[in-house]
Structure formats: structure tokens, C-alpha cells
Amino acid sequence: MSKLAATVAFTSALLSGAAYAASTKPTIVLVHGAFADASSWSGVITSLHDRGFATVAVANPLRSVSGDASYVSDIVKTIEGPVVLVGHSYGGQVISNVTDGIKNIKSLVYVAAFAPEKGDAAVELAGKFPGGTLGEALAQPIPLAEGSVDLYIDQTKFHDQFAHDISERMAVSMAAGQRPITEMALMEKSGEPIWKELPSFFVYGDADKNIPAKALSFMAERAGSKRTVVVEGASHVVMVSNPEIVAELIEEAAQ
């Protein structure tokens, strides 16, 4: 074999190896919470893409814990290879209950998120420690035909309550496009959480007004967090205001 042919063969082998390594990286499945939508992960998705990760930002139905977890499970089961599940806020309640397809899940990342024990409801965990002001910021509930109600944050209070560390212009857009959650979903109790079987990682802001920092710290410690990152001054949407920090932790969870 000539030197040129050998060099080409060696280079091809290196490129094939790199492609194989990239293909074996876990897919990152991002699950938004209440009063947000999949676009809240935009900055994180860009950063993860630059790090070589494939991502799926789920449109979380926000109807019930069991139903939403089943929906996320269905998505996870269609993905070949390992998955890292990431949940924001109520999305943490959802990913904790994704029991179908668990064999594909490598780790869990909780982003300012609920990490429930069996029997915990999101509304109870949010009120377990003082400091949360979400109840005061909610708009008039929207009655639903089946008897429940949809909950929104009052648009005039959205910036201060939900996202004080982003621009007002961005907060106005998020407030107008927020996805409602049923009151029933916030009151539904969790099943046996999968963080008992899988490694978990936590990131949140110490100025969160939806879920007090003390509650988030309590849940991280209870779940045996492998690493907990607390972002000084960050709001409930720490993934919007600090996407690189969140992406870095997700990359660590993927390893």
C-alpha cells in the first residue's frame, strides 16, 4: 500500500470512529413544565447541538401526571440508543413517572424541577417551604368541560414571578405563549419515581419564586443528586437565562 493510500485509509478510520462515537451519544429528551412550552429550551438545544447531541423537545400535554408521563414514555421508546431525560418544573414530576421504556434511560436532569417521592403532588411540594408566590400570580382559572380548570400566570405578573432574569421583551412573548396546566395535574400524586433507580442531576436558581430554593435543595438531596448546581440570582426559567450552565450539566449527566 502506498503512503497516500495508507494515509487515506487511516484518516477514513479516524472519521468513522468519530462518527460512531457521536452516534453513541445519548439523545437528550427535554420536557417543559407548566406556563412554558418547548421553545423555552431553545438556548439549551443550541448549546447541546454544538456539543454533538441530538435533542427532542417534547410538547408536554400538561393534562395529568400519569397521562403526560405515558406520552413521554411513548416518545422515549421510539428513540434508538440511550436517552437522558430532562425535566423543567412540573416536567420533573413527569419524567419521574416515566416507567415504560426505562431501560433506555441513562440519567435524569432536573431543571428547577419537582423530584417527587411516591405520593407527592406538585402543589404540596411547592408549598412545603416558604417563599413561593405562584398562587398570588395566577390569572382567573379557565373552566373546562370535564370539570377541571386550566391555570395560567397573569401576563402582567409573568416577568416578575416566572422570569425576572430575562429581558422584559422576551418575558412578554413567553407570557403570551405560555401553555396552561390543569389544576388536576398539579394535585395528582406521583407513583414510584425512577430517580430511585437512575442517577439524577439538579440545577436551579436561588431566586426561584415558583418553587422555593429550599424545596429544590430538599428534593435534590432526597434524590441523591450526583451534582447540584445553584445559579445565583436565577429565576424559575434558569434554562432560558443560563442555557450554557444547564447544557453543561446535561452533558455531564450524559457521560
SVG drawing of the C-alpha trace seen along z (x, -y; Angstrom):
<svg xmlns="http://www.w3.org/2000/svg" viewBox="-68 -45 72 47">
<polyline fill="none" stroke="black" stroke-width="0.4" points="0.0,0.0 1.4,-3.4 1.9,-6.1 -1.0,-8.1 -3.4,-5.1 -2.3,-4.4 -2.9,-8.0 -6.4,-8.0 -7.3,-4.7 -6.1,-5.9 -8.0,-9.2 -11.1,-7.3 -10.8,-5.1 -10.5,-8.1 -13.5,-9.8 -15.6,-6.6 -14.5,-6.3 -15.6,-9.9 -18.9,-9.3 -19.5,-6.2 -18.6,-8.0 -21.0,-10.8 -23.8,-8.4 -23.5,-6.6 -24.1,-9.8 -27.4,-9.7 -30.3,-11.6 -31.4,-14.4 -35.2,-14.5 -36.3,-17.8 -39.7,-18.1 -41.0,-21.6 -43.2,-22.4 -46.3,-24.5 -46.6,-28.1 -43.9,-27.4 -43.5,-25.5 -40.8,-23.6 -39.3,-26.8 -38.1,-27.5 -35.3,-25.0 -34.0,-26.9 -30.8,-28.1 -30.1,-24.8 -30.8,-23.0 -28.3,-25.2 -25.6,-24.6 -26.2,-20.8 -26.1,-20.8 -22.7,-22.4 -21.6,-19.7 -22.7,-17.0 -26.0,-15.9 -29.3,-15.1 -32.3,-16.6 -36.0,-16.1 -38.1,-18.9 -41.4,-17.3 -44.7,-19.2 -45.8,-18.2 -49.6,-18.0 -49.8,-19.3 -53.1,-17.4 -52.2,-14.8 -49.1,-13.3 -49.9,-9.8 -51.1,-10.8 -48.2,-13.1 -45.7,-10.5 -47.2,-7.9 -46.9,-10.3 -43.2,-11.0 -42.7,-7.2 -44.1,-6.6 -41.6,-9.1 -38.6,-7.6 -39.5,-4.1 -39.1,-5.3 -35.6,-6.6 -32.7,-4.2 -29.9,-4.1 -29.6,-5.7 -31.6,-8.7 -31.1,-11.5 -34.4,-12.7 -34.5,-16.4 -37.5,-18.0 -38.2,-21.6 -40.6,-22.4 -43.7,-20.2 -41.7,-18.4 -39.7,-16.9 -42.9,-15.3 -43.5,-13.9 -40.0,-12.4 -40.0,-10.9 -43.0,-8.8 -41.7,-7.6 -41.5,-3.9 -42.2,-2.4 -39.0,-2.4 -36.8,-3.0 -34.2,-0.6 -33.2,-3.2 -32.9,-6.0 -29.3,-6.7 -29.9,-9.5 -32.2,-12.3 -31.7,-16.1 -34.0,-18.2 -34.0,-21.9 -35.8,-24.0 -38.0,-20.9 -40.0,-18.7 -38.5,-15.4 -41.4,-13.7 -41.4,-10.8 -44.2,-8.3 -47.4,-10.1 -46.1,-13.6 -48.1,-16.2 -46.5,-19.2 -48.8,-21.6 -47.8,-20.1 -44.0,-20.2 -44.2,-23.8 -45.8,-24.8 -43.5,-22.6 -41.2,-25.5 -41.9,-29.3 -41.0,-31.7 -43.2,-30.6 -45.6,-33.3 -47.1,-31.5 -50.6,-31.4 -50.7,-35.2 -49.6,-35.5 -52.2,-33.2 -54.9,-34.6 -58.6,-33.7 -58.9,-29.9 -60.4,-28.7 -63.3,-26.2 -63.0,-23.0 -65.9,-20.8 -64.7,-17.8 -64.9,-19.8 -61.3,-20.7 -59.8,-24.1 -56.8,-25.4 -54.3,-27.6 -52.3,-30.5 -50.0,-33.1 -51.4,-36.6 -49.5,-38.1 -48.9,-41.4 -47.2,-39.4 -45.3,-36.9 -42.0,-38.7 -41.5,-39.2 -42.9,-35.9 -41.6,-33.5 -38.7,-35.0 -37.3,-38.1 -33.7,-37.5 -34.6,-37.8 -35.5,-40.9 -39.0,-42.3 -39.4,-42.0 -38.7,-38.2 -40.9,-37.8 -43.8,-39.5 -43.5,-36.9 -43.3,-34.0 -46.3,-35.2 -48.4,-35.5 -47.4,-32.0 -47.5,-30.2 -49.1,-26.7 -51.7,-26.2 -51.7,-23.3 -54.8,-21.7 -55.3,-22.1 -55.8,-18.3 -52.2,-17.7 -50.7,-19.8 -52.7,-17.9 -52.1,-14.4 -49.8,-12.3 -46.7,-10.7 -46.1,-7.0 -42.8,-5.3 -40.2,-7.7 -37.5,-6.4 -34.8,-8.6 -34.6,-5.8 -33.1,-3.6 -31.3,-6.2 -28.6,-8.8 -30.0,-12.3 -28.6,-15.8 -30.1,-19.1 -29.8,-22.8 -31.9,-25.7 -31.7,-29.4 -31.6,-30.6 -34.2,-33.3 -36.9,-31.0 -40.3,-32.3 -42.3,-29.3 -40.5,-26.5 -38.6,-27.9 -34.8,-27.1 -35.2,-25.3 -37.7,-23.0 -35.4,-22.3 -32.5,-21.7 -34.6,-19.3 -35.6,-17.3 -32.1,-17.2 -30.7,-15.8 -33.5,-13.3 -33.0,-12.0 -29.3,-11.6 -28.2,-14.1 -24.9,-13.3 -24.3,-17.0 -26.4,-20.1 -25.7,-23.4 -27.3,-26.5 -27.2,-29.6 -27.1,-32.8 -30.0,-35.2 -31.6,-32.9 -35.3,-32.7 -37.6,-29.7 -36.6,-29.7 -32.9,-29.1 -32.6,-27.2 -33.7,-30.4 -31.4,-32.8 -28.5,-30.5 -28.6,-27.9 -24.9,-27.1 -24.9,-26.2 -27.8,-23.9 -26.3,-22.3 -23.0,-21.7 -24.8,-19.8 -26.8,-17.8 -23.5,-16.9 -22.1,-15.7 -25.3,-13.6 -24.8,-12.1 -21.4,-10.9"/>
</svg>
